[in-house]
Amino acid sequence: MGMLKGGGRSADTRERLLEAAGETFAARGFRDATVREISRRAGVNVAAVNYYFGDKEGLYSAVLKYTLDSALKKYPPDLGLDGDATAEDRLYAFIRSMLYRVTDEGRPAWHGKLMIREIAQPTKALDEMVLTGFGPLHRSLMSIVRELAGAGGDEEQIRLCAMSILGQCLYYHLCRPVLKALYAQSFDVPEIERLAGHIMRFSLNGLRVLQAKTDNPRMG
């Protein structure tokens, strides 16, 4: 059932398994999700999981990669900037793309839920996700921050600044229900652009402190 190599049928079967597995893993977690339930949701034979992914762990890793790849394809970190873009422009693009990824209501709801579950309750798959997904993103941001900080920032300060920028963006995903309850926070395009501008200004002001090499130890 949908297990023949080649052609659209094989690709369709694989994608249905990824979608069904994503919904199931997001709802139940890796440990409690079963291959039988995933196969039933996808409308395929249980053997299809082994055929396409090897086992449940292989399927789970593929789902995480599928989720991250989908988000990065829709909102690439540089948003299509030219190669000679300034560091400030690259930082702004990074912030905007990340905000759009974490607040995107057009993606299936399980995408964000699964990622948060994996971070909160990590499995063996997290190492691979960090290596191929989060790692390159973080190194890209570190490079931008390093350029903006100039000689005023050592590697530890640059790392902390990069994590602060990421934290500001992730806040709007992790605390979304709270923000909606407290402030009726919306996440339409104008609001996301406004938030991106705020995070950009706030972050640049912090980086300018490093550029100035202030002697105040509380800022060091």
Sequence and secondary structure as in RCSB ss.txt:
>XXXX:A:sequence
MGMLKGGGRSADTRERLLEAAGETFAARGFRDATVREISRRAGVNVAAVNYYFGDKEGLYSAVLKYTLDSALKKY
PPDLGLDGDATAEDRLYAFIRSMLYRVTDEGRPAWHGKLMIREIAQPTKALDEMVLTGFGPLHRSLMSIVRELAG
AGGDEEQIRLCAMSILGQCLYYHLCRPVLKALYAQSFDVPEIERLAGHIMRFSLNGLRVLQAKTDNPRMG
>XXXX:A:secstr
    SSHHHHHHHHHHHHHHHHHHHHHHHHHH  HHHHHHHHTS THHHHHHHSSHHHHHHHHHHHHHHHHHHHS
 TTTT  TT  HHHHHHHHHHHHHHHHH SSS HHHHHHHHHHHHS  THHHHHIIIIIHHHHHHHHHHHHHHHG
GG  HHHHHHHHHHHHHHHHHHHHTHHHHHHHH    SHHHHHHHHHHHHHHHHHHHHHHHHT   GGG 
